[in-house]
Amino acid sequence: MTAEEFCQLLTPESMALVERHCGDDPAAFALSFHGRRDLPVRAIAEQIACRRKAARKLPSLSQHPLIYTTLSLEQASGEKAARYKAGLMGGDRVIDLSGGLGIDAIFLASRFREVMYCERDAMLAAIAETNFRTLGITNISVVTGDSLSLLQSVADDGFDWIYVDPARREHSGRSAGLRSASPDVTQLHDLLLRKARKFCVKASPAIEISALGRELRSLVSVTVLSVDRECKEVLLFCDREGSGVRLPSVRSVCLGLSGEFVLNETGEDSSVRPVAVDPGRYLFEPDPAIIKARQSHLLALHYDLQFLNSSVDYLTGSVPVEDFPGRVFSVIGSFAYKPAALKALLNKRGITAASIQRRDFPLSPDVIRKKFRLKESDHTFLFFTRDRCENLLCLCCERYA
């Protein structure tokens, strides 16, 4: 979106067109208004497309006539995650070094007297400022430019908190580490703690948690956050008074339609994993946040469940668990994996479609699906893994919860 298109988009006529056509196909809208030089047709079509995505990602905020760009909406925190994250911080002043669309700043505004939003992209900063005004938020100040230069210019202890969402650098490949992102918070560690007593880093869900304490010596806690069974964020909380903490605490937070489930570290040895002799009547797959935080053993302990094997996060038990944080399946049959045995079961039960799930199994889902000519299904599930003796194992299941 150009500056001219943005100005045109804010006119009553353009915003009325967005409202009137928000349920239409964006491409069809652009085609029907092709040649209208008096309207920002491309920008309006983009808003129509973005509003559909925003309705899912930002359910309450999207009730207001906010402005988006495709990329900034894609990169923004979801509403559930942003609200929960803001609730973990609070005080007088906070600075958001990675402003973006401003979703995090919006929720931080309810937790701080003053929020400073920083964004180097002038257009994106203008969009965010417009949205803050639309929402009636008056305690966010917008600063356009290099956030680190700004941070260096403010007095020490100028903020209670600093929030930063580093972007993965181009050409960083598959690396999800802190050093492969920009800004590199490992290099800025001392500066951040001079300007604020605490700071929070939103890290990639793919980051390796075990080494973080060595990279950020003031790291006191790690929160792994999932929304609707998708691991969204790994939040790193650093405290000036936390330097020297031997190991940061880790907790997993699962946000879903039924509310939130929080699992705190208890000090239990994660290497202690009770393993079942045989699969029980039910199979349990922990929420991705719990698996990422390496806390499946806590669920086994709490719900009296056992692992199918010591290295895979599949749990089993003889009774269902109604409030289990994850997916629960009824086991129809389990057997040592052999192609002939699986074909016999599929033929006997008339199964022509199944969702393929695998952990620690040599064949990929695509290979399995092709080999047994299976279509996709949301009713029947085939789990491929190993048993307690490391033999290949297959479980045929149906969704319980």
C-alpha positions in Angstrom: 0.0 0.0 0.0 1.4 3.4 -1.0 1.0 6.6 1.0 -1.4 7.9 -1.6 -3.5 4.8 -1.4 -3.5 4.9 2.4 -4.8 8.5 2.3 -7.5 7.6 -0.2 -8.5 4.5 1.8 -9.3 6.7 4.8 -12.0 8.7 2.9 -15.6 8.0 3.9 -16.3 6.7 0.4 -13.5 4.1 0.4 -14.3 2.9 3.9 -18.0 2.6 3.0 -16.9 0.4 0.0 -14.9 -1.8 2.4 -17.9 -2.2 4.7 -20.3 -2.9 1.8 -18.1 -5.5 0.1 -16.4 -7.1 3.1 -18.1 -10.4 2.2 -17.2 -10.3 -1.4 -14.4 -12.0 -3.3 -11.5 -9.5 -3.3 -10.4 -10.4 -6.8 -14.0 -10.0 -8.1 -14.2 -6.6 -6.4 -10.9 -5.5 -8.0 -12.2 -6.6 -11.4 -15.5 -4.9 -11.1 -13.9 -1.6 -10.1 -11.0 -1.9 -12.6 -10.1 1.5 -14.1 -11.6 3.6 -11.3 -8.7 6.0 -10.8 -10.6 8.0 -8.2 -10.6 5.0 -5.8 -7.7 3.0 -4.2 -9.1 -0.2 -5.7 -6.1 -2.4 -4.8 -6.0 -1.1 -1.2 -9.8 -1.7 -0.8 -9.4 -5.3 -2.2 -6.6 -5.9 0.3 -8.8 -4.7 3.2 -11.6 -7.0 2.1 -9.2 -10.0 2.1 -7.6 -9.0 5.4 -10.9 -8.5 7.2 -11.8 -12.2 6.7 -8.5 -13.3 8.2 -8.8 -10.7 11.0 -12.2 -12.0 12.0 -10.5 -15.3 12.9 -7.2 -14.0 14.3 -8.6 -10.8 16.0 -12.2 -11.6 16.8 -13.1 -8.6 19.0 -10.7 -6.1 17.4 -12.0 -6.9 14.0 -15.4 -5.6 15.0 -13.9 -2.1 14.5 -13.0 -0.6 11.1 -9.3 -1.2 11.5 -6.7 -0.9 8.7 -4.4 -3.8 7.8 -1.7 -4.9 5.4 -1.5 -8.5 4.4 2.0 -9.0 5.7 1.6 -7.1 9.0 -1.6 -9.1 9.8 0.1 -12.4 9.1 3.0 -11.4 11.4 0.9 -10.0 14.2 0.2 -11.7 17.4 -3.3 -13.3 17.6 -5.8 -11.7 20.0 -5.8 -14.5 22.5 -2.0 -14.7 22.7 -1.6 -10.9 22.9 -4.2 -10.6 25.7 -2.6 -13.4 27.7 0.9 -12.1 27.2 0.0 -8.5 28.2 -1.4 -10.0 31.4 2.0 -11.2 32.4 3.4 -7.7 32.3 2.4 -4.4 34.0 3.7 -1.1 35.4 4.1 2.5 34.5 5.9 2.6 31.2 6.7 0.0 28.5 8.3 0.3 25.1 7.5 -2.1 22.2 10.6 -2.2 20.0 8.9 -4.2 17.2 5.7 -2.3 16.7 4.3 -3.9 13.6 0.5 -3.7 13.3 0.4 -2.7 16.9 -1.7 -5.6 18.3 0.6 -6.2 21.2 0.8 -2.5 22.0 -3.1 -2.4 22.0 -3.2 -5.0 24.8 -0.2 -3.6 26.7 -2.1 -0.3 26.8 -4.5 -1.8 29.4 -1.6 -2.8 31.6 0.6 0.3 31.6 0.1 4.0 32.0 2.1 4.7 28.9 3.1 2.6 25.9 5.7 3.6 23.5 5.3 1.9 20.1 8.3 2.0 17.8 8.3 1.0 14.1 10.8 1.9 11.4 8.3 1.5 8.5 6.5 4.9 8.3 3.5 3.5 6.5 3.0 0.7 9.1 3.4 3.2 11.9 0.7 5.4 10.3 -1.7 2.5 10.0 -1.1 1.5 13.6 -1.6 5.1 14.8 -4.9 5.3 12.9 -6.0 2.0 14.5 -5.2 3.2 18.0 -7.3 6.3 17.3 -10.2 4.2 16.0 -10.1 2.1 19.1 -10.0 5.2 21.3 -6.7 4.3 22.9 -4.9 7.5 24.1 -1.9 6.2 26.1 0.2 4.9 23.1 2.8 7.2 21.7 4.0 6.3 18.2 7.6 6.8 17.2 8.8 6.2 13.7 12.5 5.2 13.2 15.1 2.9 14.5 13.9 1.6 17.9 17.4 0.8 19.1 18.7 4.3 18.4 15.7 5.6 20.4 16.4 3.1 23.2 20.0 4.2 23.5 18.9 7.8 23.7 16.6 7.4 26.7 17.7 7.5 30.3 18.6 4.4 32.2 15.6 2.9 34.0 13.4 4.9 31.6 10.9 1.9 31.4 9.5 -0.7 33.6 9.4 -3.3 30.7 10.7 -3.7 27.3 8.9 -5.9 24.8 10.7 -7.1 21.6 9.5 -9.4 18.9 12.7 -10.1 16.8 12.2 -10.8 13.1 14.1 -13.7 11.5 16.8 -12.4 9.3 16.8 -13.1 5.6 19.1 -15.9 4.6 19.0 -17.4 8.1 17.8 -20.7 6.7 15.9 -22.9 9.1 17.6 -21.5 12.2 15.2 -20.3 14.8 17.8 -19.2 17.4 18.0 -15.8 19.0 21.2 -14.9 17.2 19.6 -15.5 13.8 16.9 -12.9 14.5 17.0 -9.1 14.3 17.5 -7.5 16.7 19.8 -10.0 18.3 18.7 -9.8 21.9 21.8 -11.7 23.1 23.9 -8.8 21.9 21.5 -6.2 23.4 21.1 -8.0 26.7 23.0 -5.5 28.9 21.5 -2.4 27.1 17.9 -3.8 27.6 18.5 -4.3 31.3 20.0 -0.8 31.7 16.9 0.8 30.2 14.3 -1.4 32.0 14.4 -3.8 35.0 12.6 -6.5 33.0 12.1 -7.4 29.3 10.1 -9.9 27.4 11.2 -11.5 24.1 8.7 -13.2 21.8 10.8 -16.1 20.3 10.0 -18.5 17.5 8.0 -21.6 18.5 10.8 -23.6 16.9 13.5 -22.3 19.2 15.4 -24.8 21.4 14.5 -24.0 25.0 17.3 -26.0 26.7 20.1 -23.5 25.7 18.3 -20.3 26.4 19.7 -19.8 29.9 23.2 -19.7 28.5 22.3 -17.1 25.9 20.3 -14.8 28.2 21.9 -14.9 31.7 19.0 -12.9 33.2 16.4 -15.3 31.9 14.1 -16.3 34.8 11.1 -17.9 33.1 9.9 -19.4 29.8 6.3 -19.6 28.8 5.3 -21.8 25.8 2.0 -20.6 24.5 -0.4 -22.4 22.2 -3.8 -21.3 20.8 -6.3 -23.8 19.7 -3.7 -26.6 19.7 -1.1 -24.7 17.7 2.1 -23.7 19.4 2.3 -19.9 18.7 4.9 -18.3 20.8 7.8 -19.0 23.2 8.0 -16.0 25.6 11.3 -15.3 27.4 11.1 -13.2 30.6 14.3 -11.6 31.8 14.8 -9.7 35.0 17.8 -7.6 36.2 17.6 -9.3 39.5 17.5 -12.7 37.9 21.1 -12.9 36.7 22.7 -16.0 38.1 19.5 -18.1 38.1 20.7 -21.6 37.5 17.8 -22.8 35.4 14.8 -20.7 34.3 11.3 -22.0 35.2 9.2 -23.3 32.3 5.5 -23.4 32.0 3.1 -24.3 29.2 -0.1 -22.4 28.5 -2.9 -23.8 26.3 -5.5 -21.4 25.2 -8.7 -22.8 23.6 -12.4 -22.6 23.3 -12.8 -24.1 26.8 -10.5 -21.5 28.4 -6.9 -21.9 29.5 -4.8 -24.7 30.9 -1.6 -23.8 32.6 1.1 -26.4 33.5 3.8 -25.2 35.8 7.2 -26.8 36.3 7.2 -28.9 39.5 10.7 -30.1 39.7 9.8 -33.7 38.7 12.5 -35.5 36.7 11.4 -35.3 33.1 13.4 -38.5 32.3 11.1 -40.5 34.5 8.5 -41.8 32.0 6.4 -44.8 33.0 6.0 -47.0 29.9 2.9 -49.2 29.2 3.4 -52.9 28.6 0.5 -52.7 26.0 -1.6 -49.8 24.8 -4.7 -49.1 26.8 -8.2 -48.4 25.6 -7.4 -44.7 25.1 -4.6 -42.8 23.5 -3.7 -39.2 24.6 -1.7 -36.7 22.6 -0.7 -33.7 24.7 -1.1 -30.1 23.5 1.8 -28.9 21.3 2.8 -26.4 24.0 3.1 -29.1 26.6 5.2 -31.2 24.2 7.4 -28.2 23.4 7.9 -27.5 27.1 8.8 -31.1 27.6 6.1 -31.5 30.3 4.3 -34.6 29.0 5.6 -36.5 32.0 3.7 -34.1 34.3 0.4 -35.1 32.6 1.3 -38.8 32.9 1.8 -38.2 36.7 -1.3 -36.1 37.2 -3.7 -38.3 35.2 -2.1 -41.6 36.0 -1.2 -42.4 32.4 1.7 -44.2 30.7 3.8 -43.6 27.6 3.8 -45.9 24.7 7.5 -45.7 24.7 10.1 -43.6 26.6 11.0 -41.2 23.7 7.6 -40.4 22.2 4.8 -38.1 23.6 1.9 -40.5 23.1 0.2 -41.5 26.4 -2.2 -44.3 27.0 -4.7 -45.3 29.7 -7.7 -47.4 30.5 -10.2 -44.6 31.2 -10.9 -41.4 29.4 -9.8 -38.0 30.8 -12.5 -35.3 30.3 -10.3 -32.3 30.9 -7.2 -33.5 29.2 -5.2 -30.7 27.6 -4.8 -32.2 24.1 -6.5 -34.8 22.0 -8.1 -38.0 23.3 -8.8 -41.1 21.1 -10.5 -44.4 21.6 -8.3 -47.2 20.5 -10.1 -49.6 18.1 -7.1 -51.9 17.6 -3.3 -51.9 18.1 -0.8 -54.3 16.6 2.8 -54.7 15.6 3.1 -52.8 12.3 3.3 -55.1 9.2 1.8 -54.1 5.9 -0.3 -57.2 5.7 -1.7 -56.8 9.2 -2.7 -53.2 8.5 -4.3 -54.1 5.1 -6.3 -56.8 6.8 -7.6 -54.4 9.5 -8.5 -51.7 6.8 -10.4 -54.3 4.8 -12.2 -55.8 7.8 -13.4 -52.4 9.0 -14.0 -51.0 5.5 -11.6 -48.1 6.2 -10.7 -46.1 3.0 -9.9 -42.8 4.7 -7.9 -41.9 7.8 -5.8 -39.1 9.3 -2.2 -40.3 9.5 -0.2 -39.5 12.6 3.4 -40.5 13.2 6.2 -40.1 15.8 9.5 -42.0 15.6 8.4 -44.0 12.6 10.4 -44.6 9.4 7.7 -43.9 6.9 6.3 -40.5 6.2 2.5 -39.8 6.3 2.5 -39.3 2.5 4.3 -42.6 1.9 1.8 -44.4 4.2 -1.2 -42.8 2.6 0.0 -43.7 -0.9 1.0 -47.2 0.1 -2.4 -48.0 1.5 -4.4 -45.8 -0.8 -6.0 -43.8 2.0 -7.9 -40.6 1.7 -8.0 -37.9 4.5 -10.4 -38.3 7.3 -11.4 -36.4 10.5 -13.0 -39.4 12.0 -10.6 -42.3 11.8 -7.0 -41.9 12.9 -4.0 -44.2 12.3 -1.0 -43.7 14.7 2.4 -45.0 13.7 5.1 -45.2 16.4 7.1 -47.7 18.4 6.3 -49.7 21.5 8.3 -50.1 24.7 10.7 -52.5 23.0 11.2 -50.1 20.1 9.2 -52.4 17.7 7.1 -50.6 15.1 3.5 -50.2 16.3 0.2 -49.1 14.7 -2.9 -48.0 16.5 -6.3 -47.5 14.8 -8.3 -44.9 16.7 -11.4 -42.8 16.6 -11.7 -39.3 18.1 -13.0 -39.2 21.6 -12.4 -35.5 22.5 
